[in-house]
């Protein structure tokens, strides 16, 4: 159902409470990647330009419901101030006297950031009183935190019960457009590329996309579970022994629906899980290829890269979620790098669905060539599974 959007609001002179996702990586109190702050700028600038009193709230890390200086949002306020080119007021708490006085001091067009919402355990518990205390700070609510929209927390869902107008920010709209709208009737062939460690993390995504995709590529340690299920020796490779039956069931389901399910035909293996380790590529599976007992698979092999590239080049729409191997270690990164390159060079609509895939495309320099890069890991997966996100459901219908 279509939701109210930030551009539909009359906000001049109004206090607008905005849930953003400033859960940024910090090292020694300094932000090492401000992508999430930059992603929220269009919504913040729009509200400020229209003369709203903009009150931002976010979480950072896992402070376990207690104030912890290590997880303070103050560095985010300072970085946002630099990006906006004007001061950003910072409240020392999320609710209470500090938050109230900071909000009351705002003039039209000014911006404030509240302290970490997760300094209060009531946030993740979606406790009604806490949600109401947040709601009292604003007259209008905007959610632009896609990365937490799959959580029914006080600042993402509960707050909407006490504010009449609740709208989607620009980032949230864009995420829904690409991860939902574009996939309603995707340009075909529609190719899904799934990687990462566990089949169990992606079961529901695979099941949901078997009804939409023309082809699904499986890489990463997930592929080890499928090959193990088919009876191949996988040595010390990471796999889920208890998911063998499920893997076979998914392969059969794909076949019955006419969906091409592609597994790596060969695997890059090593005896040492470290930078600079010796690696080699197995023979193709079905042609004598298996992983020796004291070796482990850490990436897709060279023939798999060629196979996957050919399928990628012919695709009309590509969704990629999960790396092909342990790309953080240079010696094990070839498969993920080459898949990223092939996606970047394709003529398809390319959607990178959050998590490690985003880290990979940035690391290898292909981010600018992707159509859309999602800011949400778990939220992206749940949307691909066809689930309704609590943070979206709570917004006002258009």
C-alpha positions in Angstrom: 0.0 0.0 0.0 1.3 3.5 -0.9 2.5 5.5 2.0 2.6 9.3 2.7 6.0 10.7 1.5 8.1 13.5 3.0 7.6 15.7 -0.1 3.8 15.6 0.5 4.1 17.3 3.9 3.6 20.9 4.9 6.3 21.3 7.6 7.0 25.0 7.8 7.4 25.9 11.5 6.7 22.4 12.6 8.8 20.1 14.8 9.6 17.1 12.6 10.9 14.0 14.3 13.1 12.0 11.9 14.3 8.4 12.4 17.6 8.2 10.5 20.2 5.4 10.5 23.5 6.9 11.8 24.8 3.4 12.9 28.2 4.3 11.5 31.6 2.5 12.1 33.8 4.3 14.7 37.4 4.0 15.5 38.9 5.9 18.4 35.9 8.1 18.4 36.2 9.0 14.7 33.8 7.9 11.9 35.5 5.7 9.4 32.6 5.6 6.9 29.9 8.3 6.7 27.9 6.7 3.9 24.8 6.3 6.1 24.9 10.0 7.2 25.3 11.1 3.5 22.3 8.9 2.6 20.0 10.8 4.9 21.0 14.3 3.6 18.3 14.6 0.9 15.5 14.2 3.5 17.2 16.4 6.2 18.0 19.2 3.7 14.4 19.1 2.2 12.9 19.5 5.7 15.4 22.2 6.7 14.9 24.1 3.5 11.1 24.0 4.0 11.5 25.6 7.4 10.9 22.7 9.7 12.5 22.2 13.1 14.3 19.0 12.3 14.8 16.5 15.3 16.9 13.5 14.3 17.1 10.2 16.3 19.1 7.1 15.6 20.8 4.1 17.2 24.5 3.3 17.2 26.0 -0.1 18.0 24.7 -2.3 20.8 24.9 -0.4 24.1 22.5 -2.9 25.7 20.0 -0.4 26.9 22.5 1.6 29.0 24.3 4.9 28.4 27.8 4.2 27.1 30.1 7.0 25.9 31.7 4.5 23.4 28.3 4.5 21.5 27.6 8.2 21.7 26.2 9.9 18.5 28.1 13.1 19.2 30.6 12.3 16.4 27.7 11.8 14.0 26.3 15.3 15.0 29.7 16.8 14.3 30.1 15.1 10.9 26.5 16.0 9.9 27.3 19.7 10.8 30.2 19.6 8.4 28.1 18.0 5.6 25.2 20.5 6.0 27.6 23.5 6.4 25.8 24.7 9.5 25.5 23.8 13.3 23.7 20.7 14.5 22.5 20.9 18.1 23.2 17.7 20.1 21.0 16.6 23.0 22.7 14.6 25.8 19.8 12.2 26.1 17.0 10.9 23.8 14.1 12.0 26.0 13.7 14.1 29.2 15.0 17.5 30.1 18.1 17.6 27.8 16.1 16.5 24.7 13.2 18.9 25.5 15.4 22.0 26.0 17.4 21.2 22.8 14.2 20.9 20.8 12.6 24.1 22.3 15.7 26.1 21.3 15.4 25.2 17.6 14.3 27.8 15.1 12.8 27.1 11.7 15.3 25.3 9.4 17.6 24.3 12.3 18.6 20.7 13.0 19.2 18.7 16.2 20.3 15.2 16.9 19.2 13.3 20.0 21.5 10.9 21.8 21.5 7.1 21.0 17.9 5.7 21.3 19.4 2.4 22.4 20.8 4.0 25.6 17.2 3.1 26.7 16.2 -0.6 26.8 12.6 0.5 26.2 13.6 1.3 22.6 14.1 -2.3 21.4 11.2 -3.4 23.6 8.9 -0.9 21.8 7.7 0.2 25.2 4.6 2.4 24.9 5.6 5.1 27.4 9.0 5.6 25.8 7.4 5.8 22.3 5.0 8.4 23.6 7.9 10.4 25.2 9.6 10.4 21.8 6.4 11.4 20.0 5.9 14.4 22.3 9.1 15.9 20.8 7.6 16.2 17.3 4.4 17.1 15.6 5.2 15.2 12.4 7.2 12.0 12.0 9.5 10.9 9.1 11.2 7.5 8.8 14.3 7.5 6.7 16.1 4.6 8.4 15.6 1.6 6.1 18.3 -0.4 7.8 16.1 -0.7 10.9 12.6 -0.7 9.2 12.4 -4.4 9.8 12.5 -3.9 13.6 9.3 -3.0 15.5 11.1 -0.6 17.9 9.8 2.5 19.7 11.5 4.9 17.3 10.6 3.0 14.1 7.0 1.8 14.8 5.7 2.6 18.3 6.1 6.4 17.9 3.6 6.3 15.0 0.7 5.5 17.3 1.0 8.9 18.9 1.7 11.1 15.8 -1.0 11.8 13.2 1.2 12.2 10.1 4.0 9.7 9.6 5.8 9.7 6.2 8.6 8.0 4.4 11.8 9.9 3.7 13.7 9.9 0.4 16.0 7.1 1.3 13.2 4.8 2.5 11.3 5.5 -0.7 14.3 4.7 -2.9 14.8 1.4 -1.1 11.2 0.4 -1.5 11.3 1.4 -5.2 14.2 -0.8 -6.0 13.8 -3.8 -3.7 10.0 -4.0 -4.1 8.8 -1.8 -7.1 11.4 -2.7 -9.6 11.0 -6.4 -8.8 7.3 -6.5 -9.3 7.9 -6.8 -13.1 11.6 -6.9 -13.6 13.4 -6.6 -16.9 14.2 -10.2 -17.9 16.1 -12.4 -17.6 15.9 -11.8 -13.9 19.1 -13.1 -12.2 19.5 -13.4 -8.4 23.1 -13.9 -7.1 23.2 -15.2 -3.5 26.4 -15.8 -1.4 27.5 -15.7 2.2 28.0 -18.4 4.8 24.7 -20.0 5.5 21.8 -21.5 3.5 19.7 -21.1 6.6 20.1 -17.3 6.4 18.7 -17.2 2.8 16.1 -20.0 2.7 13.1 -17.7 2.7 14.8 -15.4 0.0 15.5 -18.4 -2.2 11.9 -19.7 -1.8 10.3 -16.3 -2.5 12.5 -15.6 -5.5 12.0 -19.1 -7.1 8.6 -17.7 -8.1 10.1 -14.6 -9.8 13.7 -15.3 -11.0 14.8 -16.9 -14.2 18.1 -17.9 -12.7 19.7 -18.1 -9.3 23.5 -18.2 -8.7 24.7 -19.7 -5.4 28.2 -18.9 -4.2 30.1 -18.5 -1.0 30.0 -21.2 1.7 26.3 -21.7 0.9 27.5 -23.5 -2.2 29.5 -26.0 -0.1 26.3 -27.1 1.6 24.7 -27.8 -1.8 27.7 -29.7 -3.2 27.9 -31.7 0.1 24.2 -32.5 -0.3 24.9 -33.8 -3.8 27.4 -36.3 -2.3 30.7 -34.5 -3.0 33.6 -34.5 -0.5 34.1 -30.9 0.7 37.1 -31.4 3.1 37.2 -28.8 5.9 35.0 -26.4 4.0 32.4 -24.5 6.0 29.0 -26.1 5.4 25.7 -26.8 7.1 25.4 -30.6 7.4 21.9 -30.5 8.7 20.7 -28.5 5.7 21.5 -31.1 3.1 17.9 -32.3 2.6 16.8 -28.7 2.3 19.4 -28.0 -0.3 18.2 -30.9 -2.4 14.6 -29.8 -1.9 15.5 -26.3 -3.2 17.3 -27.7 -6.3 14.3 -29.9 -7.1 11.9 -26.9 -6.6 14.0 -24.8 -8.9 13.9 -27.5 -11.6 10.1 -28.0 -11.3 9.6 -24.2 -11.7 12.0 -23.9 -14.7 14.4 -21.7 -12.7 18.1 -22.3 -13.6 20.0 -22.9 -10.3 23.7 -22.4 -10.8 26.3 -23.8 -8.4 30.1 -23.2 -8.8 31.5 -25.9 -11.1 34.8 -25.6 -9.3 36.2 -24.2 -6.0 39.3 -22.3 -4.9 40.8 -24.1 -1.9 43.5 -23.6 0.7 45.1 -25.3 3.7 45.7 -22.1 5.6 43.1 -19.5 6.4 45.4 -16.4 6.2 46.7 -13.7 3.9 49.3 -14.9 1.4 48.2 -18.6 1.8 48.7 -21.0 -1.1 45.5 -21.7 -3.1 44.6 -24.0 -5.9 41.4 -24.7 -7.9 39.7 -28.1 -7.8 38.8 -30.0 -11.0 35.1 -29.5 -12.0 32.6 -31.3 -9.8 31.3 -34.3 -11.6 34.7 -34.6 -13.4 36.8 -35.8 -10.4 36.6 -32.5 -8.6 36.3 -32.7 -4.8 37.9 -30.9 -1.8 40.7 -33.0 -0.2 40.3 -33.8 3.5 42.8 -31.3 4.9 41.8 -28.4 2.5 38.8 -26.0 2.6 36.9 -24.1 -0.1 37.3 -20.3 0.4 36.1 -18.9 -3.0 34.6 -20.0 -6.3 37.0 -21.4 -8.9 38.0 -20.0 -12.3 35.6 -22.0 -14.4 32.8 -21.0 -12.1 33.8 -17.3 -12.7 33.5 -17.9 -16.5 30.2 -19.6 -16.2 28.7 -16.9 -13.9 30.1 -14.1 -16.1 28.3 -15.5 -19.1 24.9 -15.6 -17.3 25.5 -12.1 -15.8 26.2 -10.6 -19.2 22.8 -11.8 -20.5 20.7 -10.6 -17.6 18.1 -7.8 -17.7 17.8 -7.3 -13.9 20.3 -8.5 -11.3 19.9 -8.6 -7.5 23.1 -9.5 -5.6 23.2 -10.4 -1.9 26.3 -12.1 -0.4 29.9 -12.5 -1.5 31.4 -15.5 -3.4 34.1 -16.2 -0.9 36.3 -14.7 1.8 36.9 -11.5 -0.1 38.4 -9.7 2.9 41.6 -11.8 2.4 43.2 -10.8 -0.9 44.3 -14.4 -1.8 40.7 -15.5 -1.5 39.0 -12.5 -3.2 39.1 -13.3 -6.9 35.6 -14.7 -7.3 33.8 -11.9 -5.5 35.9 -9.3 -7.4 35.2 -10.8 -10.8 31.5 -11.2 -10.1 31.3 -7.6 -9.0 33.2 -6.6 -12.2 30.8 -8.6 -14.4 27.8 -7.1 -12.7 29.2 -3.6 -13.2 29.9 -4.2 -16.9 26.5 -5.7 -17.6 23.7 -3.7 -19.1 21.2 -4.9 -16.5 19.4 -3.0 -13.8 21.8 -3.9 -10.9 20.6 -3.9 -7.3 23.1 -4.7 -4.5 21.1 -5.9 -1.5 23.0 -4.7 1.6 25.5 -6.3 3.8 28.9 -7.7 2.7 28.0 -7.2 -1.0 28.0 -3.5 -0.5 31.4 -3.6 1.3 32.7 -5.7 -1.7 31.6 -3.4 -4.5 33.1 -0.4 -2.6 36.3 -2.2 -1.9 36.8 -3.2 -5.6 35.7 0.2 -7.0 32.5 -0.8 -8.7 29.9 1.1 -6.5 29.5 4.0 -9.0 28.5 1.5 -11.8 25.7 -0.1 -9.8 22.1 1.1 -10.4 21.2 0.9 -6.7 23.0 0.0 -3.5 20.9 -0.8 -0.5 21.8 0.5 3.0 20.0 -2.3 4.8 21.2 -5.9 5.4 18.4 -7.7 7.3 15.8 -5.2 6.0 16.9 -5.9 2.4 16.5 -9.6 2.9 13.1 -9.4 4.5 11.9 -7.2 1.7 13.2 -9.7 -0.9 11.4 -12.4 1.1 8.2 -10.5 0.4 7.7 -9.5 4.1 6.0 -6.3 5.3 8.4 -4.2 7.3 7.0 -2.9 10.6 8.7 0.5 10.1 6.9 0.9 6.8 3.5 -0.6 7.8 3.3 2.0 10.7 3.4 5.0 8.3 0.3 6.9 7.3 -1.3 5.6 4.1 -1.2 8.0 1.2 
